[in-house]
Every structure is written in C-alpha cells, then in structure tokens.
C-alpha cells in the first residue's frame, strides 16, 4: 500500500500534490468506512479540480479503494462504482447490489482496480492476467444478467445490460489484442499504433511485456504516451472512442478517465515491491505519499488510533481469519 501511493505521488506534479494532498488524505477514513468511488469523488468535488487534476484524483481514489478492499473481489464493482444510488434502485432485491457500469471509462477503472487487488493478494501473473481479467469481467456481466439487471431502455432503445455487454465485448477484443502483441514480442511502436497511445490497454502492454523491469515500464509510458494523458472530459475513453453507441449518448460518460501513466506505473511498483525515484522526485511529496500509505494500512489492519503518527510506529498485522474475540 505504501509503495503504490508513494509511486503515484512521485509521478504527479508537485503543484498537484501540494494543492490536494491533504484533501486526499482526509478521504482515507471514508474509504475505510465503505464509501465507494462515487461517494469519495463527491466528497472531493469541492476542491474545484481542473479536468487534468480530476484524472489524477480519480486514479488516486481507484488505487486507494482497490488497496483497501483487495480481499473481496466480489464487491470490487460496488466499491469502484462511479454511479449514484439510483442506478442500483431498479434491480431486484439481491444479497449484493451490483451496479451497472455505463461507460468504457468505468470498465477501465475496474480493470485497474482488479490488477491492484490481485497484486495485493500475490495473485497477479503477467502471463495470465488478461485471461483472468476477461473471466472476471465476464462473470460480472453474467451475474448482472442473471440477477435481473435493468431492462429499461435509453433514448437509443438499448437496455443497460445490453449496452454493458457490448462495451465488455469491445474491451475483451482489445485485451486479447494486448495478449497477442505481448506473446509475439511486438515493439511498443506497433502496440501503440494498434491500441492507441493513451489507452489503458497500451499501458497494460507496457507492463505485461516488461513486468519485471518497473523502470523500463515507466520510461516507455513517458516516451510513447501523448502529453495529454488518457482522455478529456466527455470522452468515453481511448478504448471505446470508436463505439457509435457510446459516442451518441453523453449520458454514458459518468466519470472522467483515470490517468493511465500513474495507474500502470503504480501497478508496476506494487508488483515489484519498489519505489522508483528520479532526479525530479520531490522528497516531501514522497514522504507525504508514504504517510498516506501508512495511514491507509493502519485503518486496514485495525489500529485503534490510525491518526497516531510516530516515526518508528508500525502496526502489528495478522491474517484476518487468525483474529479471535477476547473472552
């Protein structure tokens, strides 16, 4: 947890970190208390972030939520939902109220969150991640259909579950292409031309093709991704930008995109267990990221006073199923 947040703050601009670090840290209790992406984003709306800053904020929230809730993959779609409560209301009463993701951008957040969670569970395999990710997303869509997800149609006459299924199939094709490019050993130039410079899938290609070399992952992300990281507000995302359904309906863009460079670099850091620094790394930002990671870890491990800060203090951690009630 410390590694990921420190890596993210090392890549973010010092201006962004200085301006928003304390706002982000203040949301850790909300994440620990079960707030999902939509609720945390609402809490942070008062910051008045620019579109580019909003991508960074979304990425931080996605990573933090995936870190905290990595043990329960079944509820990850709920924790990372960018939907308000009414999006759940038209489903039949269920043990778990799964949200219906409405855009490619939302599916991307779920892919990144799943990868972070698998790393925390020591189950992230560069060779098998694409297959596991497609299986996970397929089960999510099937579960929604089986549970009686919304059959109401939008202005285009398409039901929510059909729209999600089309988005999933489109993403599935791109993920399979990522795996093919990695297996063939194709260059980053070829991968960028086929996947799109700022797409999450190109970021996954950079990671999966050189997973054991996080510095190389970072270099390739910086070298081959456009300066306007990922997508602009209102864009459905690089993966789904050619989808006529998503292009025609502005209601599908329920959240801004994630910052791919930061998300993938953070994923590479947690997979390898290292914090990458460079000459431009701001040491104060790095320390702030480590402090936020420590605080998130403290909440997750059940420390009674997570606000307690002492330089040589680290909580004792054990597996949850080993804890017993005191008689």
C-alpha positions as CSV (number, residue, x, y, z in Angstrom):
1,X,0.0,0.0,0.0
2,X,2.8,2.4,0.9
3,X,4.6,1.6,-2.4
4,X,1.6,2.4,-4.6
5,X,0.7,5.7,-3.1
6,X,4.3,6.9,-2.9
7,X,4.8,5.9,-6.6
8,X,1.7,7.8,-7.6
9,X,2.7,11.0,-5.7
10,X,6.3,10.7,-7.2
11,X,4.9,10.9,-10.8
12,X,2.2,13.6,-10.1
13,X,3.3,17.2,-10.4
14,X,4.5,18.9,-7.2
15,X,1.8,21.6,-7.7
16,X,-0.9,19.0,-7.7
17,X,0.4,17.1,-4.7
18,X,0.9,20.3,-2.7
19,X,-2.5,21.6,-3.6
20,X,-4.6,18.4,-3.0
21,X,-2.6,16.0,-0.8
22,X,-4.4,16.9,2.4
23,X,-7.8,16.7,0.7
24,X,-6.9,13.2,-0.5
25,X,-5.6,12.1,2.9
26,X,-8.8,13.3,4.5
27,X,-10.8,10.7,2.5
28,X,-9.0,7.7,3.9
29,X,-11.5,7.3,6.8
30,X,-14.3,7.4,4.3
31,X,-12.7,4.7,2.2
32,X,-12.2,2.6,5.4
33,X,-15.9,3.1,6.3
34,X,-17.0,1.7,2.9
35,X,-17.5,4.8,0.7
36,X,-17.3,3.9,-3.0
37,X,-15.7,5.8,-5.8
38,X,-18.8,7.9,-6.4
39,X,-19.1,8.9,-2.8
40,X,-15.5,9.8,-2.4
41,X,-15.5,11.7,-5.6
42,X,-18.5,13.7,-4.4
43,X,-16.6,14.5,-1.2
44,X,-13.7,15.8,-3.3
45,X,-15.9,17.8,-5.7
46,X,-15.4,21.0,-3.6
47,X,-11.7,21.1,-4.4
48,X,-12.6,22.6,-7.8
49,X,-10.1,20.5,-9.7
50,X,-9.2,21.0,-13.3
51,X,-10.0,18.2,-15.8
52,X,-6.4,17.0,-15.7
53,X,-6.3,17.1,-11.9
54,X,-9.6,15.2,-11.8
55,X,-7.9,12.3,-13.7
56,X,-5.2,12.3,-11.0
57,X,-7.8,12.4,-8.2
58,X,-9.8,9.6,-9.8
59,X,-6.7,7.5,-10.1
60,X,-5.7,8.0,-6.5
61,X,-9.2,7.1,-5.3
62,X,-9.3,3.9,-7.5
63,X,-5.9,2.8,-6.3
64,X,-6.7,3.5,-2.6
65,X,-10.1,1.7,-2.8
66,X,-8.6,-1.3,-4.5
67,X,-5.8,-1.5,-2.0
68,X,-8.2,-1.3,1.0
69,X,-10.8,-3.7,-0.4
70,X,-8.4,-6.1,-2.2
71,X,-9.5,-9.1,-0.1
72,X,-13.1,-9.1,-1.6
73,X,-13.0,-9.3,-5.4
74,X,-16.8,-10.0,-5.4
75,X,-17.7,-6.5,-4.2
76,X,-15.0,-4.6,-6.2
77,X,-17.5,-3.5,-8.8
78,X,-19.5,-1.9,-6.0
79,X,-16.5,-0.2,-4.4
80,X,-15.3,1.2,-7.7
81,X,-18.8,2.3,-9.0
82,X,-19.0,5.8,-10.3
83,X,-22.8,5.7,-10.1
84,X,-25.2,7.3,-7.7
85,X,-27.6,5.3,-5.6
86,X,-30.5,5.5,-8.0
87,X,-28.5,3.4,-10.5
88,X,-29.0,0.5,-8.1
89,X,-32.7,1.0,-7.4
90,X,-34.2,-0.7,-10.4
91,X,-32.6,-4.1,-9.7
92,X,-34.4,-6.9,-7.9
93,X,-33.6,-7.3,-4.2
94,X,-30.3,-9.2,-4.1
95,X,-27.7,-10.2,-1.5
96,X,-25.2,-8.0,-3.4
97,X,-26.5,-5.0,-5.3
98,X,-24.1,-4.9,-8.3
99,X,-24.0,-1.6,-10.2
100,X,-24.4,-1.4,-14.0
101,X,-21.3,0.2,-15.5
102,X,-22.3,2.6,-18.3
103,X,-19.1,3.5,-20.0
104,X,-15.7,2.2,-21.1
105,X,-14.1,4.6,-18.7
106,X,-15.8,2.8,-15.8
107,X,-14.8,-0.6,-17.0
108,X,-11.2,0.7,-17.2
109,X,-11.3,1.6,-13.5
110,X,-12.4,-1.9,-12.7
111,X,-9.6,-3.4,-14.7
112,X,-7.0,-1.3,-12.9
113,X,-8.6,-2.0,-9.5
114,X,-8.6,-5.7,-10.2
115,X,-4.9,-5.7,-11.1
116,X,-4.1,-3.8,-7.9
117,X,-6.1,-6.1,-5.8
118,X,-4.6,-9.2,-7.4
119,X,-1.1,-7.8,-6.7
120,X,-2.0,-7.3,-3.0
121,X,-3.2,-10.9,-2.9
122,X,0.0,-12.1,-4.6
123,X,-2.1,-13.5,-7.4
124,X,-1.1,-11.1,-10.3
125,X,0.6,-13.1,-13.0
126,X,1.7,-11.2,-16.2
127,X,1.2,-14.3,-18.2
128,X,-2.3,-15.0,-17.0
129,X,-3.7,-11.5,-16.1
130,X,-5.5,-10.9,-19.4
131,X,-7.2,-14.3,-19.2
132,X,-8.1,-13.8,-15.5
133,X,-9.4,-10.3,-16.2
134,X,-11.6,-11.3,-19.0
135,X,-13.0,-14.1,-16.9
136,X,-13.7,-11.7,-14.1
137,X,-15.4,-9.2,-16.3
138,X,-17.5,-11.9,-18.0
139,X,-18.7,-13.2,-14.7
140,X,-19.7,-9.7,-13.6
141,X,-21.8,-9.2,-16.8
142,X,-23.3,-12.7,-16.4
143,X,-24.1,-12.0,-12.8
144,X,-25.9,-8.8,-13.6
145,X,-28.0,-10.6,-16.3
146,X,-28.8,-13.5,-14.0
147,X,-29.8,-11.2,-11.2
148,X,-32.4,-9.3,-13.3
149,X,-30.4,-6.1,-14.1
150,X,-32.3,-3.1,-15.6
151,X,-34.3,-3.8,-18.7
152,X,-35.3,-0.2,-19.2
153,X,-34.1,1.3,-22.5
154,X,-32.3,4.6,-23.1
155,X,-33.0,7.1,-25.7
156,X,-31.4,4.8,-28.3
157,X,-33.6,1.9,-27.3
158,X,-30.8,-0.1,-25.8
159,X,-31.1,-1.7,-22.4
160,X,-28.4,-1.1,-19.7
161,X,-27.3,-4.7,-19.7
162,X,-27.1,-4.9,-23.5
163,X,-25.0,-1.7,-23.5
164,X,-22.7,-3.1,-20.9
165,X,-22.4,-6.4,-22.8
166,X,-21.3,-4.5,-25.9
167,X,-18.8,-2.5,-24.0
168,X,-17.4,-5.6,-22.4
169,X,-17.1,-7.4,-25.8
170,X,-15.2,-4.4,-27.2
171,X,-12.9,-4.3,-24.2
172,X,-12.4,-8.1,-24.4
173,X,-11.2,-7.8,-28.0
174,X,-8.7,-5.1,-27.1
175,X,-7.4,-7.1,-24.1
176,X,-7.0,-10.2,-26.3
177,X,-5.0,-8.0,-28.7
178,X,-2.8,-6.9,-25.9
179,X,-2.0,-10.5,-25.1
180,X,-1.3,-11.3,-28.7
181,X,1.1,-8.4,-29.0
182,X,2.9,-9.4,-25.8
183,X,3.1,-13.1,-26.9
184,X,4.5,-12.0,-30.3
185,X,7.1,-9.7,-28.8
186,X,5.9,-6.8,-30.8
187,X,7.5,-3.4,-30.3
188,X,5.9,-0.5,-28.4
189,X,5.6,1.4,-31.7
190,X,3.5,-1.4,-33.2
191,X,1.5,-1.8,-30.0
192,X,0.8,2.0,-29.8
193,X,-0.4,2.0,-33.4
194,X,-2.9,-0.8,-32.7
195,X,-4.0,0.0,-29.2
196,X,-3.9,3.8,-29.1
197,X,-1.2,5.9,-27.4
198,X,-3.2,6.9,-24.3
199,X,-5.3,3.8,-23.8
200,X,-5.3,1.6,-20.7
201,X,-4.6,-1.3,-23.0
202,X,-1.4,0.2,-24.2
203,X,-0.4,0.8,-20.6
204,X,-1.1,-2.9,-19.9
205,X,1.0,-3.8,-22.8
206,X,3.9,-1.8,-21.4
207,X,3.5,-3.5,-18.1
208,X,2.9,-7.1,-19.2
209,X,5.8,-7.1,-21.7
210,X,8.3,-5.9,-19.2
211,X,6.7,-6.6,-15.9
212,X,9.9,-7.3,-14.0
213,X,11.5,-4.0,-15.0
214,X,9.4,-1.2,-13.5
215,X,11.9,1.5,-14.5
216,X,11.5,0.4,-18.2
217,X,7.7,0.4,-17.8
218,X,7.9,4.0,-16.6
219,X,10.3,5.0,-19.4
220,X,8.1,3.5,-22.1
221,X,5.0,5.1,-20.7
222,X,6.6,8.5,-20.7
223,X,8.1,8.0,-24.1
224,X,5.1,6.7,-26.0
225,X,2.1,8.2,-24.4
226,X,0.9,11.6,-25.5
227,X,1.3,14.5,-23.2
228,X,-2.5,14.8,-22.8
229,X,-2.6,11.7,-20.6
230,X,-5.5,9.5,-21.5
231,X,-8.8,11.2,-22.2
232,X,-10.6,14.6,-21.9
233,X,-13.8,15.1,-20.0
234,X,-16.8,13.8,-22.0
235,X,-14.6,11.4,-24.0
236,X,-15.7,7.8,-23.5
237,X,-12.1,6.7,-23.5
238,X,-9.5,5.7,-26.0
239,X,-10.6,2.1,-25.9
240,X,-14.3,2.9,-26.7
241,X,-13.9,6.1,-28.7
242,X,-15.0,4.4,-31.9
243,X,-18.1,2.9,-30.4
244,X,-21.1,4.6,-32.1
245,X,-23.3,3.8,-29.1
246,X,-21.1,5.4,-26.6
247,X,-20.4,8.4,-28.9
248,X,-24.1,9.2,-29.4
249,X,-25.1,9.2,-25.8
250,X,-23.5,11.8,-23.5
251,X,-25.3,10.2,-20.5
252,X,-22.8,7.3,-20.7
253,X,-19.8,9.5,-19.7
254,X,-20.5,9.2,-15.9
255,X,-16.9,10.0,-14.8
256,X,-13.7,11.4,-16.1
257,X,-10.9,8.9,-17.1
258,X,-8.1,7.6,-15.0
259,X,-4.5,8.7,-15.6
260,X,-3.0,5.7,-17.3
261,X,0.6,6.6,-16.7
262,X,0.1,6.9,-13.0
263,X,-2.1,3.8,-12.7
264,X,0.2,1.5,-14.7
265,X,3.4,2.8,-13.0
266,X,1.8,2.3,-9.6
267,X,0.8,-1.2,-10.6
268,X,4.4,-1.9,-11.7
269,X,5.7,-0.6,-8.4
270,X,3.4,-2.8,-6.3
271,X,4.1,-5.9,-8.4
272,X,7.8,-5.5,-8.0
273,X,7.7,-4.0,-4.4
274,X,9.9,-1.0,-5.2
275,X,9.5,2.8,-5.2
276,X,11.2,4.4,-8.2
277,X,12.7,7.8,-7.7
278,X,14.3,10.1,-10.2
279,X,16.1,13.4,-10.1
280,X,12.8,15.3,-10.3
281,X,11.2,13.4,-7.4
282,X,10.1,15.7,-4.7
283,X,11.2,14.2,-1.3
284,X,8.4,16.0,0.6
285,X,5.8,14.5,-1.8
286,X,7.4,11.1,-1.4
287,X,7.2,11.4,2.3
288,X,3.5,12.5,2.1
289,X,2.7,9.5,-0.1
290,X,4.4,7.2,2.4
291,X,2.5,8.8,5.3
292,X,-0.8,8.3,3.4
293,X,0.0,4.7,2.7
294,X,0.8,4.2,6.4
295,X,-2.5,5.7,7.4
296,X,-4.4,3.5,4.9
297,X,-2.5,0.5,6.2
298,X,-3.3,1.4,9.8
299,X,-7.1,1.6,9.0
300,X,-7.0,-1.7,7.1
301,X,-5.1,-3.5,9.9
302,X,-7.5,-2.3,12.6
303,X,-5.3,0.1,14.5
304,X,-7.3,1.7,17.2
305,X,-5.9,5.2,16.6
306,X,-5.0,5.4,12.9
307,X,-4.3,9.2,13.3
308,X,-1.4,8.3,15.7
309,X,1.8,9.4,13.9
310,X,5.2,8.4,15.2
311,X,8.2,7.9,13.0
312,X,9.1,4.5,14.4
313,X,5.5,3.2,14.8
314,X,4.2,0.4,12.6
315,X,1.0,-1.6,13.3
316,X,1.3,-5.3,14.0
317,X,-0.6,-7.1,11.3
318,X,-2.0,-10.6,11.1
319,X,-4.3,-12.5,8.8
320,X,-8.0,-11.7,9.4
321,X,-9.0,-15.3,10.0
322,X,-6.5,-15.7,12.8
323,X,-8.0,-13.0,14.9
324,X,-10.2,-14.2,17.7
325,X,-12.6,-12.4,20.1
326,X,-11.1,-11.8,23.6
327,X,-13.1,-13.5,26.3
